[in-house]
Amino acid sequence: MLAVTEAAADAISALTAQDGLAGQGGLRFTLVTPEVDGAPIAVALAQEPVAGDQVVRATAGAQVFLEPGAAELLSDKVLDVQQDAEGQLNFAVLEQRDTPPAM
């Protein structure tokens, strides 16, 4: 199952609160066919999970919704946030052994 770091959970909570989705909303991952920019997964804020989604509840009430294909692809991964060269925070999907989850 996808693990979510505390930093990622905080970012998800902040994003959902900013969009008025606090409490029920979350970050939703879906498979993209064909791949967009070399990435097989798309991510967006969602008001609620879609039927069949796997729901991962992280700290601070943050939620991640995974459509079945994305859930399978990310089952051994960790969702984190990392700062880029411009100081912008971005979500990153890492191998579970690279970053210990803080759930």
N, C-alpha and C positions, 0 to 999 in steps of 0.2 A: 504494500500500500504506500502511496505517496506520503512522505513525511514533510512537515512544514516547519521551518525554523521560526523562532520567536520574532526575528526581524521581518520575515515575510508575513507572519500573522499580523504584526503591527501595521505593515503597509496595506494589507488587505482591509483591515478594520478602518484605517484612515480613508482609503478610497471608497469603501461602501458608505461610510458616514458622510463623506463629501457629496456623494450622489444620492443621498437620502435613502439608502438601502440598508442602513445599519439594522442588525437583528435578523433579517431574513435573507439578505442578499449575499453574494459571494463572487469569487473569481471562477469563471468557467473555462475549462480546457476542452477543445474539440479537435479531432483529426481533420486535416485539410488535404483534399485530393483535387488537383495535383498540388504538390508542395508549393508554398509561397515563400520566395526568397530562400529556398533550401530548407525551410523548416516545415515539418509535418504537422505542427500543432498551432492552433490559433487560441488566443486567450482574450477574454472580454469580461467586463462586469455583467452580472446577471441578477435579476430580481429574485430568482428562485431556481432550484434545480429542475431539469426536464425529466420526465418519466424515464427511468432506466439509468439515470446518472448515479455515480458513486459519490457520496458526500463525505468529505474529510473535514472534521471539525478540529480546528487548532486552538491555541491559546487565545484569550481575549474574545472568544466568540467568533473569530474569523472562520469563514467557510470556503472550501474549494469544491467545485462541482466538476466531475470528470465524466464525460460521455464514455461509454464502454470501451471504445478503441483507445481513447486517450488514457483511460484508467489502466489498461493493459500495458501500454507503452511506458507509462510513468510509474509502474508498480514498484520499481526498485530505485526510485529517484527521491531527491530532496528538493523542495522549492525554497529558494533563498532570495535575498535581494543583494545586489552588489552595486557599488558606485563606479560609474565610468569615468573616463579622463576629464569630462566636463563637470563632474560632480553630480550628475543625474543618477538617481537610483533606478535600477532595472531589475525585473525578476530574472532569476537564473535557475535553471534546472541542472542539478549536480548529481553525481553518483552518491549513494548513501554513505559510502565509506569515506568520501571527501569531507563531508560536513556532518557533525552529529546533530540529529534533530532535537529540537527543544519543544516537545509536545507535552 
